[in-house]
Amino acid sequence: MAYFEQRKTGWMAQVRLRGMPAISQTFDLKADAEAWAREIERELQRGNIDALRQDAQRVTMAAVIDSYLSGPVAAMRSAKDMKARLGRVREHFGAYALANVRGPSISAWRDHLIGEGLAPQTVVHHINVLSALFGFVEKDLGIALPAGNPCRSVRKPALGKARDRRLRPGEFDCLMRAAAQSRSVGLANVIALSVETSMRLGETLSLEWSRIDLVKRTAHLVDTKNGESRTVALSSKALSALQSLPRRLDGRVFGWHSKDSFEKTWTRCKARALAAYQADSAASGIKPNPAFLADLRFHDLRHEATSRLFEKGLGIMEVASMTGHKSLSMLKRYTHIEAEKLALKLR
């Protein structure tokens, strides 16, 4: 039942239902108050009791993020990345009531992130995190959103062409020589393992001796990006890279505790490798290739390793067991087999 009253602040509309607390809202015009009351009554006739509770109008995004962080996120292996992305969500939407976060405001946030210089894929990750947050609101908290998950109506930025960077002739040797000159113990071993196993950097840095079987030539990974553990086979070169390492007292294979600290070491290694290459070119009277190491990222070594696995004749499922990819479409982004090597097979 709807009740209306004119007050100094405007027209107050109140809807009551037996056994539930009454809800009210004030409008400048009586017509708006009546329209709102009719909408609430229609929802009640459909059996939507949540319309009377109006949790979506009362609960803030910040409160929901706190619940999400202390609940599902705390159990995730990728909690660090989730927390960082949820931090951006809180920064922009924290003071909003759930019902006030709509598609247009999310689209504006998307454009804001792109304006900050975030890559399209990174922006997609942020939108996906926000969508997962709304899923938590509906399923775990039982709060009905006025128009459902608003992220469903948001256009995601177009992704650029997937990177297909592979090692150019001489780059690997230069990197290994530069790594051998580094004061950081294990740098050359990390590079060798990445090219031989296709492990991600975080997976390599988190290796522990207790999960490596040098006899069976396997390494068990428990801290992976997709949250699932897997066991990676070790080639002879990968095995040699591990066996040449000194044993640490803490049981870890490598001393780097974060990807950020390793990236600084990697950047210095690339600079030394490039300087050595340019010096060798000058001494030989050969014009250096300006593209040598210019755009190489450490993650490209995973792409190189995955391509080499296919070139060795491994099947799709065998490669997937090494890389940890869940679908062929994801695996194809990293698979870039050299046409020259394919041509030899077609003879």
C-alpha positions in Angstrom: 0.0 0.0 0.0 1.3 3.4 -1.0 1.0 6.6 1.2 1.8 10.1 0.0 2.5 13.3 2.1 3.5 16.7 1.1 6.3 18.1 3.2 8.7 21.1 3.1 11.3 19.1 1.3 8.9 17.7 -1.3 6.5 14.8 -1.8 7.2 11.9 0.4 6.1 8.4 -0.9 5.9 5.5 1.4 5.2 1.9 0.5 4.2 -0.6 3.3 4.0 -4.4 3.3 2.9 -6.5 6.2 5.9 -8.2 7.9 8.4 -5.9 6.3 9.7 -2.4 7.2 8.2 0.4 5.3 10.3 2.2 2.7 10.0 5.8 1.7 11.6 8.3 -0.7 11.1 12.1 -1.2 10.5 13.7 -4.7 10.1 17.2 -5.9 7.0 16.3 -7.9 4.0 14.2 -6.7 4.0 12.5 -10.2 7.5 11.2 -9.6 6.5 10.0 -6.1 3.5 8.2 -7.5 5.6 6.6 -10.4 8.2 5.4 -7.9 5.5 3.9 -5.7 3.8 2.1 -8.6 7.1 0.6 -9.6 7.8 -0.7 -6.1 4.3 -2.2 -5.9 4.7 -3.9 -9.3 7.9 -5.5 -8.1 6.2 -6.7 -4.9 3.4 -8.2 -7.0 6.1 -10.2 -8.9 7.3 -11.5 -5.6 10.4 -9.4 -5.5 10.7 -8.7 -1.8 14.2 -7.3 -2.3 12.6 -4.2 -3.9 11.2 -3.4 -0.5 14.4 -4.0 1.3 16.3 -1.6 -0.9 19.7 -3.0 0.1 21.2 -1.9 -3.2 20.3 1.7 -2.4 21.8 1.5 1.1 24.9 -0.6 0.8 28.0 1.1 -0.5 30.6 -0.3 -2.9 33.3 0.1 -0.3 31.4 -2.1 2.2 30.9 -4.8 -0.4 34.6 -4.7 -1.4 35.5 -5.2 2.2 33.3 -8.3 2.4 34.7 -9.6 -0.9 38.3 -9.1 0.3 37.8 -10.9 3.6 35.8 -13.7 1.9 36.5 -15.1 -1.5 39.5 -13.0 -2.4 41.4 -14.1 0.7 41.4 -17.7 -0.5 42.5 -16.9 -4.1 46.0 -17.6 -5.3 45.9 -14.4 -7.3 44.8 -12.3 -4.3 47.6 -9.7 -4.9 46.4 -8.8 -8.3 42.7 -8.9 -7.2 43.5 -6.5 -4.3 45.3 -4.1 -6.6 42.4 -4.0 -9.1 39.8 -3.8 -6.3 41.7 -0.8 -5.0 41.1 1.0 -8.2 37.4 0.1 -8.0 37.2 1.4 -4.5 39.0 4.6 -5.5 36.5 5.4 -8.1 33.2 3.8 -6.9 33.8 3.3 -3.1 31.3 6.0 -2.0 28.6 4.9 -4.5 25.5 2.9 -3.4 25.3 -0.3 -5.4 22.2 0.8 -7.2 24.0 3.9 -8.5 26.7 2.0 -10.3 25.3 1.7 -13.8 26.6 1.0 -17.3 27.4 4.6 -18.3 29.4 5.2 -15.1 31.4 2.0 -15.7 32.0 3.1 -19.3 33.3 6.4 -18.1 35.6 4.6 -15.7 36.8 2.4 -18.5 37.7 5.5 -20.5 39.4 6.9 -17.5 41.6 3.9 -17.1 42.6 4.0 -20.8 43.4 7.7 -20.4 45.7 6.8 -17.5 47.7 4.7 -20.0 46.5 1.2 -19.0 46.7 -1.4 -21.7 43.4 -2.6 -23.1 43.9 -6.1 -21.7 44.6 -4.6 -18.2 41.4 -2.5 -18.5 39.5 -5.7 -19.4 40.9 -7.4 -16.3 39.6 -4.5 -14.2 36.1 -4.7 -15.7 36.1 -8.4 -15.1 37.0 -7.9 -11.4 34.1 -5.4 -11.1 31.8 -7.9 -12.7 32.9 -10.6 -10.3 32.2 -8.2 -7.4 28.6 -7.7 -8.6 28.3 -11.5 -9.0 29.4 -11.8 -5.3 26.8 -9.2 -4.4 23.9 -11.1 -6.0 24.9 -14.7 -5.2 26.7 -14.5 -1.9 25.2 -11.4 -0.3 21.7 -12.0 -1.7 21.3 -8.3 -2.7 19.2 -7.8 -5.8 20.6 -5.2 -8.2 18.0 -3.0 -10.0 19.1 -3.9 -13.5 21.3 -7.0 -12.8 25.0 -6.9 -13.2 25.7 -3.5 -14.9 29.0 -4.7 -16.4 27.1 -6.9 -18.9 26.1 -3.8 -20.8 29.6 -2.3 -20.9 31.6 -2.5 -24.1 35.1 -3.7 -23.4 38.1 -2.1 -25.1 39.3 -3.8 -28.3 42.4 -5.9 -27.6 45.5 -5.2 -29.6 47.2 -7.9 -31.7 48.6 -10.6 -29.5 52.4 -10.4 -29.1 54.3 -12.9 -31.2 57.8 -11.8 -30.2 60.4 -14.6 -30.4 64.1 -14.6 -29.8 66.1 -13.3 -32.7 69.4 -14.9 -33.7 72.1 -14.2 -31.1 69.8 -12.7 -28.4 69.7 -15.7 -26.2 73.5 -16.1 -26.2 74.0 -12.4 -25.4 71.5 -12.6 -22.6 73.2 -15.7 -21.1 76.6 -14.1 -21.2 75.3 -10.9 -19.6 73.5 -12.9 -17.0 76.7 -14.8 -16.2 78.4 -11.5 -15.4 75.6 -10.5 -13.0 76.1 -10.4 -9.2 72.6 -11.8 -8.9 72.9 -15.5 -8.2 70.7 -17.6 -10.5 69.9 -15.1 -13.2 71.2 -17.2 -16.1 69.4 -20.2 -14.6 66.0 -18.3 -14.5 66.4 -17.4 -18.2 67.4 -20.9 -19.2 64.4 -22.4 -17.3 62.0 -20.0 -18.8 63.1 -20.9 -22.3 63.1 -24.7 -21.6 59.9 -25.1 -19.6 57.6 -22.2 -20.6 56.9 -21.5 -16.9 55.7 -18.0 -16.0 58.2 -15.8 -14.1 56.1 -15.9 -10.9 56.0 -19.7 -11.1 59.8 -19.9 -11.7 60.6 -17.6 -8.8 58.3 -19.6 -6.4 60.0 -22.9 -7.1 61.0 -24.9 -4.0 63.5 -27.8 -3.9 61.0 -30.0 -2.0 58.8 -30.0 -5.1 61.5 -30.8 -7.6 62.4 -34.4 -8.4 65.8 -34.4 -10.2 65.5 -38.2 -10.8 62.1 -38.1 -12.4 62.9 -34.7 -14.0 59.8 -32.9 -12.8 58.9 -29.7 -11.0 55.6 -29.4 -9.2 54.0 -25.9 -9.3 51.4 -25.0 -6.7 51.3 -21.2 -7.1 50.0 -20.7 -10.7 48.2 -17.9 -12.4 45.0 -19.9 -13.0 44.9 -21.2 -9.4 45.5 -24.8 -10.4 48.7 -26.8 -9.6 50.6 -28.7 -12.4 53.7 -30.7 -12.8 56.2 -29.6 -15.5 58.7 -31.9 -17.2 62.3 -30.9 -17.2 64.5 -31.1 -20.3 68.2 -31.9 -20.0 69.0 -28.2 -20.2 66.4 -27.3 -17.6 67.8 -30.1 -15.3 71.3 -28.8 -15.8 70.2 -25.2 -15.0 68.8 -26.5 -11.7 71.7 -28.8 -10.7 74.2 -26.0 -11.1 72.5 -23.8 -8.5 73.6 -23.6 -4.9 71.1 -24.8 -2.3 69.5 -22.1 -0.2 68.8 -22.6 3.5 65.1 -21.5 3.2 64.4 -24.2 0.6 63.6 -21.8 -2.2 65.4 -22.3 -5.5 65.8 -18.6 -6.2 66.2 -15.6 -3.9 63.8 -13.2 -5.6 60.6 -12.8 -3.7 58.7 -10.7 -6.2 58.5 -10.2 -9.9 59.2 -6.5 -9.5 62.6 -7.0 -7.9 63.5 -9.5 -10.6 62.4 -7.1 -13.4 65.0 -4.6 -12.3 67.7 -7.3 -12.6 66.3 -8.3 -16.0 66.4 -4.7 -17.2 70.1 -4.4 -16.2 70.9 -7.7 -17.9 69.4 -6.6 -21.2 71.3 -3.4 -21.1 74.6 -5.3 -20.6 73.7 -7.7 -23.3 72.9 -4.9 -25.7 76.1 -3.1 -24.9 78.1 -6.3 -25.5 76.4 -6.9 -28.8 77.0 -3.4 -30.0 80.7 -3.6 -29.0 81.1 -6.9 -30.8 79.4 -5.5 -33.9 81.7 -2.5 -33.9 84.8 -4.7 -33.5 83.7 -6.9 -36.4 82.8 -3.9 -38.6 79.2 -5.1 -38.8 76.3 -2.7 -38.6 74.3 -3.7 -35.5 70.6 -4.6 -35.9 68.6 -1.8 -34.2 65.9 -4.3 -33.3 68.3 -6.5 -31.3 66.7 -6.9 -27.8 64.9 -3.6 -28.3 61.4 -4.7 -27.6 62.1 -8.0 -25.7 60.1 -8.6 -22.5 60.8 -11.4 -20.1 57.3 -12.9 -20.7 58.3 -13.3 -24.4 60.6 -16.1 -23.2 57.4 -18.1 -22.3 56.2 -17.5 -25.9 59.5 -18.7 -27.2 59.4 -21.8 -25.0 55.9 -22.7 -26.0 56.7 -22.3 -29.7 59.7 -24.5 -29.3 57.6 -27.2 -27.6 55.4 -27.4 -30.7 58.4 -27.4 -33.0 59.8 -30.4 -31.1 56.7 -32.3 -32.1 54.7 -32.2 -28.9 50.9 -32.4 -29.2 48.5 -29.8 -28.0 47.6 -31.5 -24.8 51.2 -32.2 -24.0 52.1 -28.5 -24.5 49.1 -27.5 -22.4 50.3 -29.7 -19.6 53.6 -27.8 -19.6 52.2 -24.2 -20.1 49.1 -24.5 -18.0 46.7 -23.1 -20.6 43.1 -24.2 -20.2 42.0 -23.7 -23.8 43.3 -23.9 -27.3 42.3 -20.3 -28.0 44.5 -19.1 -25.2 47.4 -21.4 -26.2 47.3 -20.2 -29.8 48.2 -16.7 -28.6 51.6 -18.0 -27.5 52.1 -20.5 -30.4 54.0 -19.0 -33.3 55.8 -21.8 -35.1 58.5 -20.6 -37.6 57.4 -21.2 -41.2 60.9 -22.3 -42.2 60.7 -25.3 -39.8 57.2 -26.2 -41.0 58.4 -26.2 -44.6 61.0 -28.8 -43.7 58.2 -31.1 -42.5 56.2 -30.7 -45.7 58.9 -32.0 -48.0 
